[in-house]
């Protein structure tokens, strides 16, 4: 039975058969992304999830709300 994965950027659950896996060349770690938006923000723009308003880790207390 295949389980669900979590997006490493936004924290959403990824259904089996959807999303994309990205393998880092440095250490071979597999990063799961739910959408291209999450992949681009993490890999190309090098953004941190705790600084991005629409992620789950921001809601947990990454930044103080003003």
PDB file of N, CA, C, O and CB in Angstrom:
ATOM      1  N   UNK A   1       0.844  -1.179   0.000  1.00  0.00           N
ATOM      2  CA  UNK A   1       0.000   0.000   0.000  1.00  0.00           C
ATOM      3  C   UNK A   1       0.888   1.241   0.000  1.00  0.00           C
ATOM      4  O   UNK A   1       1.803   1.364   0.814  1.00  0.00           O
ATOM      5  CB  UNK A   1      -0.960  -0.001   1.220  1.00  0.00           C
ATOM      6  N   UNK A   2       0.612   2.135  -0.902  1.00  0.00           N
ATOM      7  CA  UNK A   2       1.376   3.366  -1.023  1.00  0.00           C
ATOM      8  C   UNK A   2       0.754   4.420  -0.119  1.00  0.00           C
ATOM      9  O   UNK A   2      -0.457   4.638  -0.144  1.00  0.00           O
ATOM     10  CB  UNK A   2       1.422   3.853  -2.496  1.00  0.00           C
ATOM     11  N   UNK A   3       1.587   5.066   0.674  1.00  0.00           N
ATOM     12  CA  UNK A   3       1.100   6.110   1.569  1.00  0.00           C
ATOM     13  C   UNK A   3       1.205   7.478   0.935  1.00  0.00           C
ATOM     14  O   UNK A   3       1.767   7.635  -0.149  1.00  0.00           O
ATOM     15  CB  UNK A   3       1.866   6.088   2.873  1.00  0.00           C
ATOM     16  N   UNK A   4       0.667   8.450   1.611  1.00  0.00           N
ATOM     17  CA  UNK A   4       0.761   9.816   1.117  1.00  0.00           C
ATOM     18  C   UNK A   4       2.083  10.427   1.559  1.00  0.00           C
ATOM     19  O   UNK A   4       2.657  10.046   2.579  1.00  0.00           O
ATOM     20  CB  UNK A   4      -0.429  10.667   1.615  1.00  0.00           C
ATOM     21  N   UNK A   5       2.540  11.370   0.778  1.00  0.00           N
ATOM     22  CA  UNK A   5       3.748  12.115   1.091  1.00  0.00           C
ATOM     23  C   UNK A   5       3.354  13.511   1.531  1.00  0.00           C
ATOM     24  O   UNK A   5       2.216  13.926   1.313  1.00  0.00           O
ATOM     25  CB  UNK A   5       4.711  12.166  -0.124  1.00  0.00           C
ATOM     26  N   UNK A   6       4.266  14.239   2.145  1.00  0.00           N
ATOM     27  CA  UNK A   6       4.060  15.640   2.507  1.00  0.00           C
ATOM     28  C   UNK A   6       4.966  16.502   1.640  1.00  0.00           C
ATOM     29  O   UNK A   6       6.125  16.158   1.407  1.00  0.00           O
ATOM     30  CB  UNK A   6       4.342  15.884   4.025  1.00  0.00           C
ATOM     31  N   UNK A   7       4.438  17.612   1.170  1.00  0.00           N
ATOM     32  CA  UNK A   7       5.233  18.563   0.403  1.00  0.00           C
ATOM     33  C   UNK A   7       6.264  19.182   1.347  1.00  0.00           C
ATOM     34  O   UNK A   7       5.911  19.641   2.433  1.00  0.00           O
ATOM     35  CB  UNK A   7       4.327  19.667  -0.259  1.00  0.00           C
ATOM     36  N   UNK A   8       7.530  19.198   0.943  1.00  0.00           N
ATOM     37  CA  UNK A   8       8.579  19.715   1.819  1.00  0.00           C
ATOM     38  C   UNK A   8       8.529  21.233   1.941  1.00  0.00           C
ATOM     39  O   UNK A   8       9.133  21.795   2.854  1.00  0.00           O
ATOM     40  CB  UNK A   8       9.939  19.288   1.309  1.00  0.00           C
ATOM     41  N   UNK A   9       7.822  21.905   1.037  1.00  0.00           N
ATOM     42  CA  UNK A   9       7.756  23.363   1.107  1.00  0.00           C
ATOM     43  C   UNK A   9       6.509  23.843   1.837  1.00  0.00           C
ATOM     44  O   UNK A   9       6.613  24.560   2.832  1.00  0.00           O
ATOM     45  CB  UNK A   9       7.792  23.954  -0.290  1.00  0.00           C
ATOM     46  N   UNK A  10       5.328  23.455   1.354  1.00  0.00           N
ATOM     47  CA  UNK A  10       4.106  24.018   1.945  1.00  0.00           C
ATOM     48  C   UNK A  10       3.480  23.117   3.001  1.00  0.00           C
ATOM     49  O   UNK A  10       2.678  23.599   3.802  1.00  0.00           O
ATOM     50  CB  UNK A  10       3.093  24.287   0.863  1.00  0.00           C
ATOM     51  N   UNK A  11       3.809  21.843   3.036  1.00  0.00           N
ATOM     52  CA  UNK A  11       3.294  20.954   4.062  1.00  0.00           C
ATOM     53  C   UNK A  11       1.996  20.253   3.716  1.00  0.00           C
ATOM     54  O   UNK A  11       1.456  19.529   4.553  1.00  0.00           O
ATOM     55  CB  UNK A  11       3.104  21.708   5.295  1.00  0.00           C
ATOM     56  N   UNK A  12       1.471  20.443   2.500  1.00  0.00           N
ATOM     57  CA  UNK A  12       0.231  19.781   2.106  1.00  0.00           C
ATOM     58  C   UNK A  12       0.478  18.291   1.864  1.00  0.00           C
ATOM     59  O   UNK A  12       1.588  17.883   1.525  1.00  0.00           O
ATOM     60  CB  UNK A  12      -0.359  20.443   0.842  1.00  0.00           C
ATOM     61  N   UNK A  13      -0.578  17.482   2.043  1.00  0.00           N
ATOM     62  CA  UNK A  13      -0.501  16.057   1.733  1.00  0.00           C
ATOM     63  C   UNK A  13      -0.546  15.877   0.222  1.00  0.00           C
ATOM     64  O   UNK A  13      -1.290  16.567  -0.475  1.00  0.00           O
ATOM     65  CB  UNK A  13      -1.655  15.269   2.419  1.00  0.00           C
ATOM     66  N   UNK A  14       0.267  14.932  -0.281  1.00  0.00           N
ATOM     67  CA  UNK A  14       0.309  14.629  -1.708  1.00  0.00           C
ATOM     68  C   UNK A  14      -0.281  13.245  -1.910  1.00  0.00           C
ATOM     69  O   UNK A  14       0.201  12.269  -1.333  1.00  0.00           O
ATOM     70  CB  UNK A  14       1.768  14.710  -2.271  1.00  0.00           C
ATOM     71  N   UNK A  15      -1.315  13.158  -2.721  1.00  0.00           N
ATOM     72  CA  UNK A  15      -1.962  11.885  -3.016  1.00  0.00           C
ATOM     73  C   UNK A  15      -1.022  11.008  -3.853  1.00  0.00           C
ATOM     74  O   UNK A  15      -0.211  11.531  -4.617  1.00  0.00           O
ATOM     75  CB  UNK A  15      -3.307  12.112  -3.758  1.00  0.00           C
ATOM     76  N   UNK A  16      -1.124   9.687  -3.716  1.00  0.00           N
ATOM     77  CA  UNK A  16      -0.309   8.799  -4.540  1.00  0.00           C
ATOM     78  C   UNK A  16      -0.598   9.015  -6.033  1.00  0.00           C
ATOM     79  O   UNK A  16      -1.756   9.114  -6.439  1.00  0.00           O
ATOM     80  CB  UNK A  16      -0.566   7.330  -4.154  1.00  0.00           C
ATOM     81  N   UNK A  17       0.454   9.085  -6.834  1.00  0.00           N
ATOM     82  CA  UNK A  17       0.311   9.287  -8.271  1.00  0.00           C
ATOM     83  C   UNK A  17       0.321  10.741  -8.686  1.00  0.00           C
ATOM     84  O   UNK A  17       0.223  11.040  -9.876  1.00  0.00           O
ATOM     85  CB  UNK A  17      -0.944   8.659  -8.742  1.00  0.00           C
ATOM     86  N   UNK A  18       0.438  11.661  -7.729  1.00  0.00           N
ATOM     87  CA  UNK A  18       0.494  13.085  -8.050  1.00  0.00           C
ATOM     88  C   UNK A  18       1.757  13.680  -7.451  1.00  0.00           C
ATOM     89  O   UNK A  18       2.496  12.997  -6.742  1.00  0.00           O
ATOM     90  CB  UNK A  18      -0.766  13.829  -7.528  1.00  0.00           C
ATOM     91  N   UNK A  19       2.000  14.940  -7.734  1.00  0.00           N
ATOM     92  CA  UNK A  19       3.185  15.597  -7.200  1.00  0.00           C
ATOM     93  C   UNK A  19       4.432  15.217  -7.973  1.00  0.00           C
ATOM     94  O   UNK A  19       4.365  14.519  -8.985  1.00  0.00           O
ATOM     95  CB  UNK A  19       3.362  15.253  -5.740  1.00  0.00           C
ATOM     96  N   UNK A  20       5.563  15.683  -7.487  1.00  0.00           N
ATOM     97  CA  UNK A  20       6.826  15.357  -8.152  1.00  0.00           C
ATOM     98  C   UNK A  20       7.931  15.176  -7.122  1.00  0.00           C
ATOM     99  O   UNK A  20       7.958  15.832  -6.081  1.00  0.00           O
ATOM    100  CB  UNK A  20       7.211  16.456  -9.162  1.00  0.00           C
ATOM    101  N   UNK A  21       8.834  14.272  -7.445  1.00  0.00           N
ATOM    102  CA  UNK A  21       9.978  14.002  -6.578  1.00  0.00           C
ATOM    103  C   UNK A  21      11.206  14.653  -7.198  1.00  0.00           C
ATOM    104  O   UNK A  21      11.429  14.556  -8.405  1.00  0.00           O
ATOM    105  CB  UNK A  21      10.196  12.463  -6.378  1.00  0.00           C
ATOM    106  N   UNK A  22      11.994  15.311  -6.372  1.00  0.00           N
ATOM    107  CA  UNK A  22      13.224  15.956  -6.810  1.00  0.00           C
ATOM    108  C   UNK A  22      14.366  15.360  -6.004  1.00  0.00           C
ATOM    109  O   UNK A  22      14.330  15.367  -4.774  1.00  0.00           O
ATOM    110  CB  UNK A  22      13.153  17.513  -6.639  1.00  0.00           C
ATOM    111  N   UNK A  23      15.380  14.845  -6.690  1.00  0.00           N
ATOM    112  CA  UNK A  23      16.518  14.226  -6.016  1.00  0.00           C
ATOM    113  C   UNK A  23      17.676  15.210  -6.036  1.00  0.00           C
ATOM    114  O   UNK A  23      18.118  15.638  -7.103  1.00  0.00           O
ATOM    115  CB  UNK A  23      16.918  12.873  -6.694  1.00  0.00           C
ATOM    116  N   UNK A  24      18.168  15.570  -4.853  1.00  0.00           N
ATOM    117  CA  UNK A  24      19.289  16.496  -4.754  1.00  0.00           C
ATOM    118  C   UNK A  24      20.569  15.777  -5.152  1.00  0.00           C
ATOM    119  O   UNK A  24      20.774  14.618  -4.794  1.00  0.00           O
ATOM    120  CB  UNK A  24      19.408  17.077  -3.321  1.00  0.00           C
ATOM    121  N   UNK A  25      21.433  16.470  -5.898  1.00  0.00           N
ATOM    122  CA  UNK A  25      22.665  15.851  -6.365  1.00  0.00           C
ATOM    123  C   UNK A  25      23.739  15.805  -5.283  1.00  0.00           C
ATOM    124  O   UNK A  25      24.630  14.957  -5.341  1.00  0.00           O
ATOM    125  CB  UNK A  25      23.186  16.593  -7.570  1.00  0.00           C
ATOM    126  N   UNK A  26      23.672  16.699  -4.300  1.00  0.00           N
ATOM    127  CA  UNK A  26      24.680  16.714  -3.238  1.00  0.00           C
ATOM    128  C   UNK A  26      24.666  15.431  -2.414  1.00  0.00           C
ATOM    129  O   UNK A  26      25.677  14.741  -2.287  1.00  0.00           O
ATOM    130  CB  UNK A  26      24.459  17.909  -2.327  1.00  0.00           C
ATOM    131  N   UNK A  27      23.498  15.131  -1.862  1.00  0.00           N
ATOM    132  CA  UNK A  27      23.425  14.028  -0.910  1.00  0.00           C
ATOM    133  C   UNK A  27      22.426  12.945  -1.289  1.00  0.00           C
ATOM    134  O   UNK A  27      22.297  11.955  -0.568  1.00  0.00           O
ATOM    135  CB  UNK A  27      23.080  14.557   0.431  1.00  0.00           C
ATOM    136  N   UNK A  28      21.719  13.106  -2.395  1.00  0.00           N
ATOM    137  CA  UNK A  28      20.770  12.094  -2.831  1.00  0.00           C
ATOM    138  C   UNK A  28      19.447  12.114  -2.093  1.00  0.00           C
ATOM    139  O   UNK A  28      18.675  11.160  -2.189  1.00  0.00           O
ATOM    140  CB  UNK A  28      21.377  10.763  -2.687  1.00  0.00           C
ATOM    141  N   UNK A  29      19.167  13.174  -1.361  1.00  0.00           N
ATOM    142  CA  UNK A  29      17.903  13.284  -0.626  1.00  0.00           C
ATOM    143  C   UNK A  29      16.758  13.515  -1.611  1.00  0.00           C
ATOM    144  O   UNK A  29      16.914  14.240  -2.594  1.00  0.00           O
ATOM    145  CB  UNK A  29      17.966  14.437   0.421  1.00  0.00           C
ATOM    146  N   UNK A  30      15.612  12.897  -1.342  1.00  0.00           N
ATOM    147  CA  UNK A  30      14.438  13.037  -2.198  1.00  0.00           C
ATOM    148  C   UNK A  30      13.505  14.070  -1.570  1.00  0.00           C
ATOM    149  O   UNK A  30      13.080  13.924  -0.424  1.00  0.00           O
ATOM    150  CB  UNK A  30      13.710  11.664  -2.392  1.00  0.00           C
ATOM    151  N   UNK A  31      13.191  15.119  -2.341  1.00  0.00           N
ATOM    152  CA  UNK A  31      12.271  16.159  -1.897  1.00  0.00           C
ATOM    153  C   UNK A  31      10.973  16.006  -2.675  1.00  0.00           C
ATOM    154  O   UNK A  31      10.991  15.938  -3.904  1.00  0.00           O
ATOM    155  CB  UNK A  31      12.882  17.585  -2.092  1.00  0.00           C
ATOM    156  N   UNK A  32       9.848  15.951  -1.974  1.00  0.00           N
ATOM    157  CA  UNK A  32       8.538  15.815  -2.604  1.00  0.00           C
ATOM    158  C   UNK A  32       7.863  17.172  -2.661  1.00  0.00           C
ATOM    159  O   UNK A  32       7.821  17.896  -1.666  1.00  0.00           O
ATOM    160  CB  UNK A  32       7.656  14.799  -1.842  1.00  0.00           C
ATOM    161  N   UNK A  33       7.328  17.520  -3.844  1.00  0.00           N
ATOM    162  CA  UNK A  33       6.628  18.785  -4.043  1.00  0.00           C
ATOM    163  C   UNK A  33       5.230  18.514  -4.570  1.00  0.00           C
ATOM    164  O   UNK A  33       5.030  17.618  -5.390  1.00  0.00           O
ATOM    165  CB  UNK A  33       7.406  19.703  -5.012  1.00  0.00           C
ATOM    166  N   UNK A  34       4.260  19.292  -4.095  1.00  0.00           N
ATOM    167  CA  UNK A  34       2.878  19.119  -4.531  1.00  0.00           C
ATOM    168  C   UNK A  34       2.611  19.849  -5.845  1.00  0.00           C
ATOM    169  O   UNK A  34       1.729  19.449  -6.605  1.00  0.00           O
ATOM    170  CB  UNK A  34       1.919  19.617  -3.452  1.00  0.00           C
ATOM    171  N   UNK A  35       3.365  20.919  -6.121  1.00  0.00           N
ATOM    172  CA  UNK A  35       3.138  21.708  -7.325  1.00  0.00           C
ATOM    173  C   UNK A  35       4.451  22.317  -7.807  1.00  0.00           C
ATOM    174  O   UNK A  35       5.461  22.319  -7.103  1.00  0.00           O
ATOM    175  CB  UNK A  35       2.094  22.813  -7.064  1.00  0.00           C
ATOM    176  N   UNK A  36       4.398  22.829  -9.027  1.00  0.00           N
ATOM    177  CA  UNK A  36       5.572  23.489  -9.575  1.00  0.00           C
ATOM    178  C   UNK A  36       5.864  24.783  -8.816  1.00  0.00           C
ATOM    179  O   UNK A  36       7.019  25.196  -8.712  1.00  0.00           O
ATOM    180  CB  UNK A  36       5.375  23.778 -11.069  1.00  0.00           C
ATOM    181  N   UNK A  37       4.833  25.412  -8.293  1.00  0.00           N
ATOM    182  CA  UNK A  37       4.994  26.632  -7.489  1.00  0.00           C
ATOM    183  C   UNK A  37       5.901  26.371  -6.287  1.00  0.00           C
ATOM    184  O   UNK A  37       6.799  27.163  -6.001  1.00  0.00           O
ATOM    185  CB  UNK A  37       3.618  27.155  -7.014  1.00  0.00           C
ATOM    186  N   UNK A  38       5.669  25.275  -5.592  1.00  0.00           N
ATOM    187  CA  UNK A  38       6.491  24.927  -4.428  1.00  0.00           C
ATOM    188  C   UNK A  38       7.924  24.587  -4.850  1.00  0.00           C
ATOM    189  O   UNK A  38       8.883  24.976  -4.183  1.00  0.00           O
ATOM    190  CB  UNK A  38       5.866  23.740  -3.667  1.00  0.00           C
ATOM    191  N   UNK A  39       8.061  23.863  -5.954  1.00  0.00           N
ATOM    192  CA  UNK A  39       9.387  23.464  -6.426  1.00  0.00           C
ATOM    193  C   UNK A  39      10.224  24.677  -6.821  1.00  0.00           C
ATOM    194  O   UNK A  39      11.392  24.771  -6.445  1.00  0.00           O
ATOM    195  CB  UNK A  39       9.262  22.506  -7.613  1.00  0.00           C
ATOM    196  N   UNK A  40       9.638  25.600  -7.571  1.00  0.00           N
ATOM    197  CA  UNK A  40      10.364  26.795  -8.010  1.00  0.00           C
ATOM    198  C   UNK A  40      10.765  27.651  -6.815  1.00  0.00           C
ATOM    199  O   UNK A  40      11.891  28.144  -6.755  1.00  0.00           O
ATOM    200  CB  UNK A  40       9.510  27.619  -8.988  1.00  0.00           C
ATOM    201  N   UNK A  41       9.847  27.830  -5.862  1.00  0.00           N
ATOM    202  CA  UNK A  41      10.161  28.648  -4.689  1.00  0.00           C
ATOM    203  C   UNK A  41      11.283  28.051  -3.864  1.00  0.00           C
ATOM    204  O   UNK A  41      12.109  28.790  -3.329  1.00  0.00           O
ATOM    205  CB  UNK A  41       8.931  28.820  -3.823  1.00  0.00           C
ATOM    206  N   UNK A  42      11.336  26.734  -3.747  1.00  0.00           N
ATOM    207  CA  UNK A  42      12.370  26.092  -2.930  1.00  0.00           C
ATOM    208  C   UNK A  42      13.700  25.974  -3.667  1.00  0.00           C
ATOM    209  O   UNK A  42      14.744  26.308  -3.108  1.00  0.00           O
ATOM    210  CB  UNK A  42      11.906  24.714  -2.492  1.00  0.00           C
ATOM    211  N   UNK A  43      13.678  25.504  -4.910  1.00  0.00           N
ATOM    212  CA  UNK A  43      14.923  25.188  -5.630  1.00  0.00           C
ATOM    213  C   UNK A  43      15.521  26.425  -6.305  1.00  0.00           C
ATOM    214  O   UNK A  43      16.685  26.751  -6.071  1.00  0.00           O
ATOM    215  CB  UNK A  43      14.663  24.102  -6.682  1.00  0.00           C
ATOM    216  N   UNK A  44      14.747  27.108  -7.127  1.00  0.00           N
ATOM    217  CA  UNK A  44      15.298  28.213  -7.915  1.00  0.00           C
ATOM    218  C   UNK A  44      15.390  29.520  -7.136  1.00  0.00           C
ATOM    219  O   UNK A  44      16.397  30.223  -7.219  1.00  0.00           O
ATOM    220  CB  UNK A  44      14.461  28.427  -9.143  1.00  0.00           C
ATOM    221  N   UNK A  45      14.350  29.847  -6.383  1.00  0.00           N
ATOM    222  CA  UNK A  45      14.347  31.112  -5.653  1.00  0.00           C
ATOM    223  C   UNK A  45      14.958  31.012  -4.269  1.00  0.00           C
ATOM    224  O   UNK A  45      15.220  32.026  -3.622  1.00  0.00           O
ATOM    225  CB  UNK A  45      12.952  31.623  -5.536  1.00  0.00           C
ATOM    226  N   UNK A  46      15.184  29.787  -3.816  1.00  0.00           N
ATOM    227  CA  UNK A  46      15.803  29.513  -2.512  1.00  0.00           C
ATOM    228  C   UNK A  46      15.066  30.208  -1.364  1.00  0.00           C
ATOM    229  O   UNK A  46      15.682  30.755  -0.449  1.00  0.00           O
ATOM    230  CB  UNK A  46      17.264  29.956  -2.525  1.00  0.00           C
ATOM    231  N   UNK A  47      13.738  30.174  -1.435  1.00  0.00           N
ATOM    232  CA  UNK A  47      12.920  30.769  -0.384  1.00  0.00           C
ATOM    233  C   UNK A  47      12.780  29.789   0.772  1.00  0.00           C
ATOM    234  O   UNK A  47      12.890  28.576   0.588  1.00  0.00           O
ATOM    235  CB  UNK A  47      11.529  31.172  -0.928  1.00  0.00           C
ATOM    236  N   UNK A  48      12.542  30.310   1.936  1.00  0.00           N
ATOM    237  CA  UNK A  48      12.340  29.486   3.121  1.00  0.00           C
ATOM    238  C   UNK A  48      10.835  29.416   3.400  1.00  0.00           C
ATOM    239  O   UNK A  48      10.147  30.435   3.342  1.00  0.00           O
ATOM    240  CB  UNK A  48      13.124  30.062   4.358  1.00  0.00           C
ATOM    241  N   UNK A  49      10.323  28.217   3.702  1.00  0.00           N
ATOM    242  CA  UNK A  49       8.887  28.090   3.953  1.00  0.00           C
ATOM    243  C   UNK A  49       8.411  28.937   5.136  1.00  0.00           C
ATOM    244  O   UNK A  49       7.278  29.418   5.121  1.00  0.00           O
ATOM    245  CB  UNK A  49       8.540  26.639   4.200  1.00  0.00           C
ATOM    246  N   UNK A  50       9.230  29.124   6.134  1.00  0.00           N
ATOM    247  CA  UNK A  50       8.797  29.886   7.313  1.00  0.00           C
ATOM    248  C   UNK A  50       8.645  31.373   7.019  1.00  0.00           C
ATOM    249  O   UNK A  50       8.038  32.097   7.809  1.00  0.00           O
ATOM    250  CB  UNK A  50       9.785  29.693   8.450  1.00  0.00           C
ATOM    251  N   UNK A  51       9.189  31.842   5.889  1.00  0.00           N
ATOM    252  CA  UNK A  51       9.067  33.248   5.508  1.00  0.00           C
ATOM    253  C   UNK A  51       7.998  33.478   4.445  1.00  0.00           C
ATOM    254  O   UNK A  51       7.779  34.619   4.038  1.00  0.00           O
ATOM    255  CB  UNK A  51      10.396  33.759   5.007  1.00  0.00           C
ATOM    256  N   UNK A  52       7.331  32.427   3.988  1.00  0.00           N
ATOM    257  CA  UNK A  52       6.340  32.510   2.931  1.00  0.00           C
ATOM    258  C   UNK A  52       4.946  32.379   3.539  1.00  0.00           C
ATOM    259  O   UNK A  52       4.659  31.396   4.222  1.00  0.00           O
ATOM    260  CB  UNK A  52       6.581  31.419   1.859  1.00  0.00           C
ATOM    261  N   UNK A  53       4.081  33.360   3.296  1.00  0.00           N
ATOM    262  CA  UNK A  53       2.809  33.458   3.999  1.00  0.00           C
ATOM    263  C   UNK A  53       1.849  32.294   3.758  1.00  0.00           C
ATOM    264  O   UNK A  53       1.065  31.979   4.653  1.00  0.00           O
ATOM    265  CB  UNK A  53       2.142  34.714   3.612  1.00  0.00           C
ATOM    266  N   UNK A  54       1.871  31.645   2.602  1.00  0.00           N
ATOM    267  CA  UNK A  54       0.876  30.630   2.290  1.00  0.00           C
ATOM    268  C   UNK A  54       1.300  29.217   2.698  1.00  0.00           C
ATOM    269  O   UNK A  54       0.628  28.258   2.320  1.00  0.00           O
ATOM    270  CB  UNK A  54       0.579  30.658   0.822  1.00  0.00           C
ATOM    271  N   UNK A  55       2.374  29.055   3.444  1.00  0.00           N
ATOM    272  CA  UNK A  55       2.819  27.735   3.880  1.00  0.00           C
ATOM    273  C   UNK A  55       2.352  27.429   5.291  1.00  0.00           C
ATOM    274  O   UNK A  55       1.990  28.326   6.051  1.00  0.00           O
ATOM    275  CB  UNK A  55       4.332  27.634   3.803  1.00  0.00           C
ATOM    276  N   UNK A  56       2.368  26.149   5.628  1.00  0.00           N
ATOM    277  CA  UNK A  56       1.930  25.719   6.954  1.00  0.00           C
ATOM    278  C   UNK A  56       2.941  26.129   8.030  1.00  0.00           C
ATOM    279  O   UNK A  56       2.547  26.449   9.151  1.00  0.00           O
ATOM    280  CB  UNK A  56       1.720  24.198   6.977  1.00  0.00           C
ATOM    281  N   UNK A  57       4.218  26.123   7.707  1.00  0.00           N
ATOM    282  CA  UNK A  57       5.218  26.466   8.714  1.00  0.00           C
ATOM    283  C   UNK A  57       5.190  27.963   9.052  1.00  0.00           C
ATOM    284  O   UNK A  57       5.599  28.344  10.148  1.00  0.00           O
ATOM    285  CB  UNK A  57       6.612  26.066   8.225  1.00  0.00           C
ATOM    286  N   UNK A  58       4.722  28.809   8.148  1.00  0.00           N
ATOM    287  CA  UNK A  58       4.546  30.229   8.459  1.00  0.00           C
ATOM    288  C   UNK A  58       3.428  30.385   9.481  1.00  0.00           C
ATOM    289  O   UNK A  58       3.531  31.181  10.415  1.00  0.00           O
ATOM    290  CB  UNK A  58       4.235  31.049   7.175  1.00  0.00           C
ATOM    291  N   UNK A  59       2.360  29.619   9.293  1.00  0.00           N
ATOM    292  CA  UNK A  59       1.214  29.685  10.208  1.00  0.00           C
ATOM    293  C   UNK A  59       1.570  29.185  11.598  1.00  0.00           C
ATOM    294  O   UNK A  59       0.967  29.616  12.580  1.00  0.00           O
ATOM    295  CB  UNK A  59       0.051  28.875   9.655  1.00  0.00           C
ATOM    296  N   UNK A  60       2.531  28.290  11.696  1.00  0.00           N
ATOM    297  CA  UNK A  60       2.923  27.740  12.993  1.00  0.00           C
ATOM    298  C   UNK A  60       3.737  28.725  13.818  1.00  0.00           C
ATOM    299  O   UNK A  60       3.993  28.481  14.997  1.00  0.00           O
ATOM    300  CB  UNK A  60       3.714  26.467  12.798  1.00  0.00           C
ATOM    301  N   UNK A  61       4.142  29.820  13.222  1.00  0.00           N
ATOM    302  CA  UNK A  61       4.891  30.805  13.993  1.00  0.00           C
ATOM    303  C   UNK A  61       6.217  31.184  13.381  1.00  0.00           C
ATOM    304  O   UNK A  61       7.137  31.565  14.105  1.00  0.00           O
ATOM    305  CB  UNK A  61       5.122  30.296  15.357  1.00  0.00           C
ATOM    306  N   UNK A  62       6.346  31.094  12.080  1.00  0.00           N
ATOM    307  CA  UNK A  62       7.586  31.460  11.424  1.00  0.00           C
ATOM    308  C   UNK A  62       7.866  32.944  11.521  1.00  0.00           C
ATOM    309  O   UNK A  62       9.007  33.342  11.756  1.00  0.00           O
ATOM    310  CB  UNK A  62       7.552  31.043   9.986  1.00  0.00           C
ATOM    311  N   UNK A  63       6.858  33.764  11.347  1.00  0.00           N
ATOM    312  CA  UNK A  63       6.993  35.206  11.439  1.00  0.00           C
ATOM    313  C   UNK A  63       5.868  35.747  12.292  1.00  0.00           C
ATOM    314  O   UNK A  63       4.777  35.177  12.326  1.00  0.00           O
ATOM    315  CB  UNK A  63       6.991  35.860  10.040  1.00  0.00           C
ATOM    316  N   UNK A  64       6.123  36.829  12.970  1.00  0.00           N
ATOM    317  CA  UNK A  64       5.092  37.465  13.775  1.00  0.00           C
ATOM    318  C   UNK A  64       4.138  38.214  12.830  1.00  0.00           C
ATOM    319  O   UNK A  64       4.576  38.914  11.917  1.00  0.00           O
ATOM    320  CB  UNK A  64       5.724  38.436  14.839  1.00  0.00           C
ATOM    321  N   UNK A  65       2.844  38.057  13.063  1.00  0.00           N
ATOM    322  CA  UNK A  65       1.860  38.738  12.235  1.00  0.00           C
ATOM    323  C   UNK A  65       1.756  40.191  12.673  1.00  0.00           C
ATOM    324  O   UNK A  65       1.711  40.488  13.867  1.00  0.00           O
ATOM    325  CB  UNK A  65       0.483  38.038  12.319  1.00  0.00           C
ATOM    326  N   UNK A  66       1.718  41.078  11.716  1.00  0.00           N
ATOM    327  CA  UNK A  66       1.656  42.514  12.010  1.00  0.00           C
ATOM    328  C   UNK A  66       0.288  43.043  11.769  1.00  0.00           C
ATOM    329  O   UNK A  66       0.043  44.233  11.963  1.00  0.00           O
ATOM    330  CB  UNK A  66       2.654  43.287  11.181  1.00  0.00           C
TER     331      UNK A  66
END
